[in-house]
Amino acid sequence: MGKWETNILYNRDELAMVAIHQRDKPKLYDAYTIKPLELSRSTNGVYQHSKCHSEGDRLYNLGHYQESIECYERALTNKSDEYLAWNKLGLAYLALGEHQQALSNFEQAIEINPDSYIAWYNKGNVLRELNDKNDAIASYDQALACKPERNKDWILHNRGIVLHDLGRLEEAVISYNQAVEINPNNFQAWTNRGAVLSQLGRYLEAIDSYEHALKIQENEVIILANLAIVYGKCGNIEAAIESFNKAIELEPKNNQLWNDRGVIFYNIGRHKEALASFERALALQPNNAQYWFNRGDALRELGQLENALASYNTVLLIDRNYPEAEAMRDQVLQEIKHQNNLLLIPNPKPLRPYGLCAGEFSVPDDFDDSLPEDILSAFES
């Protein structure tokens, strides 16, 4: 799957850098692996051979990979040149994370039948996991050269993932285009296509790709979350919030969705709603330093400096190597100190009022003359 990335933003004032953390890059669907049961079985094996295949497939589907390996090995004992059994054996080892053994099995299948697209495809998958991406693409190209009648869209889909991993984004788009042309119902290919288009800054095309995916798979959280991110990049904030809300409704315990929705609220100045979202994320994952940092930023914007300071301190308890949190903690300390200094300034002694009756009477020219009768009467009373 894709990774959660960081998006650095700058605050409106000149003093602080605010690093609100959100998943900036969309998530991708992982490479598709064909299960042993999906492989067409050989028709020329003896009964024991076929039985071992079937039992191995059953155990594989139950997640009992080691037991399935034993079945496939028994099948190969009966018929060692059965390339499908070598493929299935490789898939079982791959499921156990034994990549080199899986690679050896797929190469054995290719040696027996070089025109087996499935063996080249499986080899490409294991090479990708071994981070040998260029050889993985070469294997997918060999699989396509075999002119497969089935699963061609998955070969192109996985090829697109590797091209994306290599940063060859335009080529990845072409590979996904070919995948959805072959199978317009492959929502994973539509979704990954949208992710690459988003990274290329082709946001409207990305939205169109995600909407195609949603027509096929309406309640898919990855698609909704990716769509929300690209809506946010386009400035369509209400659509972004709506998409996040749908995703959260489907997965209310997905902490990253709550955090990402909080960032959307924060960016448009709705800090109370941002704070509520960050706190929901923290309730689900209380040791996430990024969420504490985001909470601190929202509290600071709301003027709750003491609480913001506590959030930044919590960040540094979780992760001491967090320079943004140190910077914000120091700034908030200065702001609190400034506020306290204002409170300590003594109030000046109030001045004696004067001129309260200005314009209400005139002083006589001669100081010894009597004041007007009405003034005297008012004073005496």
C-alpha atoms as one frame of an Amber mdcrd trajectory, in Angstrom:
protein
   0.000   0.000   0.000   0.935   3.538  -0.262   2.490   5.524   2.519   1.170
   8.339   4.647   3.129  11.415   3.678   3.721  14.842   5.247   2.473  18.126
   3.872   4.276  21.198   5.266   2.200  24.348   5.590   3.127  27.781   6.836
   1.159  29.724   9.383  -0.180  33.200   8.711   2.055  34.902  11.254   5.765
  35.396  10.664   6.954  33.661  13.808   6.140  30.009  13.372   6.262  27.238
  10.870   3.246  24.975  11.274   3.681  21.421  10.006   0.194  19.942   9.721
   0.532  16.283   8.826  -1.783  14.681   6.297  -1.641  11.856   3.812  -0.602
  13.885   0.800   0.057  11.055  -1.661  -2.907   8.811  -2.471  -2.892   5.186
  -1.405  -2.382   2.544  -4.080  -3.835  -0.915  -4.372  -1.066  -3.467  -4.080
   0.050  -5.838  -6.806  -2.483  -8.542  -7.537  -1.459 -12.162  -6.933  -3.335
 -14.933  -8.718  -4.295 -17.711  -6.304  -3.420 -21.358  -7.042  -7.083 -22.266
  -7.385  -7.382 -19.760 -10.251  -4.750 -21.579 -12.277  -6.128 -24.049 -14.766
  -5.246 -27.576 -13.694  -3.409 -30.041 -15.859  -5.654 -32.664 -17.405  -3.085
 -35.359 -18.023  -1.965 -36.173 -14.461  -2.711 -39.321 -12.594  -5.417 -39.331
  -9.889  -2.947 -38.862  -7.026  -1.407 -35.907  -8.870  -4.806 -34.169  -9.270
  -5.767 -34.921  -5.689  -2.561 -33.321  -4.405  -3.299 -30.234  -6.499  -6.825
 -29.913  -5.132  -5.790 -30.485  -1.543  -2.930 -28.003  -1.891  -5.288 -25.372
  -3.302  -7.735 -25.947  -0.458  -5.037 -25.592   2.196  -3.610 -22.499   0.492
  -7.013 -20.805   0.548  -7.278 -21.573   4.275  -3.913 -19.896   4.860  -2.180
 -23.191   5.680   0.719 -22.460   3.357   3.250 -24.929   4.750   0.769 -27.794
   4.417  -0.071 -26.700   0.872   3.649 -26.803   0.042   3.743 -30.439   1.110
   0.834 -31.224  -1.220   2.392 -29.469  -4.220   5.705 -31.209  -3.580   3.907
 -34.575  -3.584   2.316 -33.592  -6.884   5.752 -32.805  -8.294   7.067 -36.136
  -7.052   4.494 -37.764  -9.323   5.065 -35.403 -12.228   8.151 -33.209 -11.929
   7.641 -31.381 -15.231   4.248 -29.928 -14.251   4.825 -26.185 -14.581   1.507
 -25.333 -12.888   2.587 -27.228  -9.771   5.865 -25.286  -9.735   3.860 -22.074
  -9.991   1.613 -23.071  -7.125   4.582 -24.107  -5.025   6.153 -20.695  -5.678
   2.942 -18.924  -4.642   2.853 -20.834  -1.360   6.485 -19.930  -0.600   5.739
 -16.316  -1.553   2.835 -16.267   0.907   5.305 -17.363   3.616   7.662 -14.529
   2.659  10.318 -16.889   1.309  10.982 -14.821  -1.799  14.154 -16.480  -3.073
  12.601 -19.941  -2.881   9.495 -18.636  -4.655  11.662 -17.065  -7.368  13.472
 -20.362  -7.882  10.128 -22.173  -8.289   8.829 -19.672 -10.843  12.072 -19.933
 -12.828  11.705 -23.703 -12.808   8.199 -23.297 -14.253   9.578 -20.982 -16.977
  12.313 -23.474 -17.835   9.653 -26.168 -18.355   7.292 -23.875 -20.278   8.808
 -20.570 -21.467   5.449 -19.585 -22.974   3.662 -19.722 -19.610   2.532 -16.155
 -19.026   1.542 -16.999 -15.465   5.096 -17.984 -14.523   6.522 -14.756 -15.956
   3.793 -12.804 -14.181   4.516 -14.482 -10.850   8.238 -13.931 -11.337   7.541
 -10.214 -11.899   5.588 -10.077  -8.643   8.339 -11.649  -6.565  11.020  -9.480
  -8.196   9.005  -6.404  -7.269   8.911  -7.538  -3.649  12.670  -8.108  -3.823
  12.953  -4.493  -5.023  14.382  -5.612  -8.371  11.991  -3.346 -10.214  13.580
  -3.176 -13.654  13.725  -6.967 -13.897  10.135  -7.066 -12.642   9.032  -4.888
 -15.570  10.988  -7.135 -17.952   9.140 -10.162 -16.537   5.743  -8.471 -16.962
   6.694  -7.609 -20.548   7.567 -11.264 -21.151   4.192 -12.264 -19.714   2.458
  -9.865 -22.120   4.556 -11.237 -25.008   3.009 -14.642 -24.310  -0.316 -13.087
 -25.408  -2.367 -14.290 -22.446  -6.084 -14.764 -22.921  -6.776 -14.131 -19.228
  -5.449 -11.759 -16.556  -3.836  -9.368 -19.041  -5.365  -6.434 -17.163  -3.665
  -7.618 -13.934  -0.293  -7.882 -15.652  -0.669  -4.294 -16.880  -1.969  -3.204
 -13.452   1.063  -4.636 -11.630   3.384  -3.267 -14.306   1.870   0.165 -13.663
   2.602  -0.162  -9.944   6.288  -0.883 -10.595   6.568   2.000 -13.077   5.000
   4.232 -10.429   7.526   2.950  -7.862  10.314   3.925 -10.275   8.875   7.421
 -10.747   8.031   6.740 -14.387   4.588   8.231 -13.931   3.616   8.890 -17.544
   4.442   5.286 -18.461   2.462   4.092 -15.442  -0.600   6.004 -16.692  -0.267
   4.309 -20.087  -0.094   0.890 -18.431  -3.214   1.614 -16.353  -4.988   2.984
 -19.425  -4.371  -0.319 -21.192  -5.556  -2.267 -18.131  -8.920  -0.467 -17.901
  -9.370  -0.631 -21.659  -9.103  -4.431 -21.451 -11.233  -4.654 -18.295 -13.306
  -1.524 -17.576 -14.465  -3.129 -14.292 -10.984  -3.294 -12.779 -11.570  -0.683
 -10.081  -8.075  -1.159  -8.627  -6.551  -0.081 -11.940  -8.900   2.928 -12.121
  -7.923   3.875  -8.567  -4.184   3.541  -9.089  -4.515   5.458 -12.354  -6.178
   8.270 -10.406  -3.352   8.252  -7.857  -0.696   8.674 -10.552  -2.672  11.398
 -12.327  -3.001  13.230  -9.012   0.760  13.129  -8.517   1.168  14.529 -12.021
  -1.094  17.440 -11.062  -3.797  16.310 -13.499  -6.472  16.620 -10.832  -9.601
  16.676 -12.991  -8.498  13.486 -14.762  -7.723  11.956 -11.365 -11.221  12.806
 -10.109 -12.723  11.234 -13.229 -10.668   8.073 -12.653 -11.738   7.800  -9.001
 -15.379   8.344  -9.952 -15.103   5.498 -12.478 -13.751   3.307  -9.680 -16.598
   4.293  -7.350 -19.191   3.346  -9.941 -17.747  -0.171  -9.829 -16.997  -0.339
  -6.080 -19.240   2.198  -4.384 -18.218   1.771  -0.753 -14.442   1.535  -1.057
 -12.633   3.585   1.586  -9.330   3.896  -0.306 -11.113   5.421  -3.302 -13.170
   7.833  -1.175 -10.118   8.973   0.797  -8.051   9.477  -2.358 -10.915  11.393
  -3.937 -11.148  13.622  -0.851  -7.445  14.458  -1.092  -7.623  15.433  -4.752
 -10.795  17.502  -4.124  -8.832  19.341  -1.450  -6.013  20.033  -3.914  -8.559
  21.437  -6.371  -9.985  23.724  -3.674 -13.335  21.932  -3.623 -13.349  21.766
   0.165 -16.975  20.838   0.723 -16.664  17.908  -1.683 -13.480  16.840   0.126
 -15.235  16.908   3.504 -18.213  14.994   2.113 -15.917  12.312   0.690 -14.043
  11.994   3.993 -17.350  11.770   5.853 -18.475   8.873   3.629 -15.186   7.090
   4.195 -15.399   7.609   7.964 -18.960   6.329   7.995 -17.665   3.110   6.430
 -14.585   2.882   8.673 -15.209   4.910  11.844 -12.116   3.396  13.495  -9.734
   4.502  10.754  -7.547   7.005  12.626  -5.873   8.360   9.482  -9.221   9.364
   7.983 -10.059  11.411  11.103  -6.668  13.106  10.966  -6.924  13.911   7.262
 -10.408  15.334   7.694  -9.049  17.480  10.527  -6.395  18.892   8.217  -9.061
  19.908   5.713 -10.960  21.746   8.463  -7.747  23.340   9.749  -6.794  24.640
   6.315 -10.090  26.504   5.940  -9.975  27.987   9.439 -12.603  25.746  11.052
 -10.335  25.040  13.985 -12.927  23.696  16.425 -13.969  21.012  13.949 -10.311
  20.340  13.169  -9.607  19.855  16.879 -12.535  17.454  17.234 -11.228  15.374
  14.311  -7.666  15.295  15.635  -8.929  14.160  19.027 -10.931  11.346  17.417
  -7.747  10.257  15.627  -5.867  10.321  18.941  -8.557   8.307  20.680  -7.867
   5.566  18.136  -4.077   5.911  18.116  -2.919   7.778  21.240   0.817   7.334
  20.594   0.862   9.053  17.204   3.156  12.084  17.452   1.780  13.654  14.274
  -1.755  13.681  15.611  -0.613  15.323  18.868   1.229  17.915  16.814  -1.858
  18.674  14.732  -3.932  18.930  17.918  -1.420  21.447  19.289  -1.697  23.590
  16.166  -5.492  23.625  16.344  -5.431  24.539  20.050  -2.967  27.345  19.401
  -5.214  28.784  16.698  -8.085  28.654  19.202  -5.996  30.606  21.721  -5.704
  27.685  24.144  -1.975  28.116  24.611  -1.532  26.034  27.766  -3.276  23.060
  26.161  -1.309  23.569  22.953   1.921  23.536  24.962   0.879  20.267  26.602
   0.265  18.752  23.145   3.685  19.769  21.844   5.322  18.372  24.990   3.493
  15.083  24.409   4.859  14.988  20.857   8.399  15.252  22.222   7.753  12.528
  24.776   6.735  10.206  21.944   9.403  11.351  19.486  12.358  13.375  20.742
  13.550  13.990  17.193  10.702  16.257  16.111  12.124  19.710  15.294   8.769
  21.226  14.315   7.362  20.348  17.726  10.378  21.880  19.469   9.980  25.076
  17.448   6.265  25.328  18.201   6.753  24.520  21.889   9.331  27.336  22.195
   7.085  29.757  20.355   4.041  28.953  22.489   6.175  29.383  25.640   7.093
  32.869  24.400   3.446  33.660  23.712   2.415  32.490  27.191   5.241  34.557
  28.735   4.130  37.602  26.772   0.547  37.164  27.970   1.688  36.781  31.582
   3.827  39.925  31.343   0.810  41.884  30.189  -1.102  40.666  33.239   1.737
  41.753  35.589   1.835  45.415  34.419   0.293  47.465  37.302  -2.716  49.622
  36.531  -1.705  53.332  36.616  -3.241  55.574  39.354  -6.464  57.016  37.953
  -6.281  60.734  37.184  -8.507  63.137  39.136 -11.384  64.170  36.909 -11.525
  67.753  35.818 -13.612  69.966  33.570 -16.768  68.065  34.394 -18.909  71.227
  34.268 -17.204  72.789  31.290 -19.637  74.978  29.382 -22.369  74.818  32.018
 -21.638  78.261  33.570 -19.229  81.169  33.105 -16.858  82.533  35.732 -17.531
  86.202  36.582 -14.984  88.770  35.436 -14.342  89.831  39.026 -13.235  86.922
  41.173 -14.949  88.455  44.209 -18.351  88.651  42.533 -20.957  86.160  43.704
 -21.723  83.053  41.674 -25.091  82.893  39.939 -28.016  82.170  42.239 -28.926
  78.845  40.602 -25.385  77.496  41.149 -25.376  78.645  44.757 -28.781  77.085
  45.383 -27.679  73.778  43.860 -24.515  73.753  45.949 -26.295  74.620  49.214
 -28.882  71.913  48.683
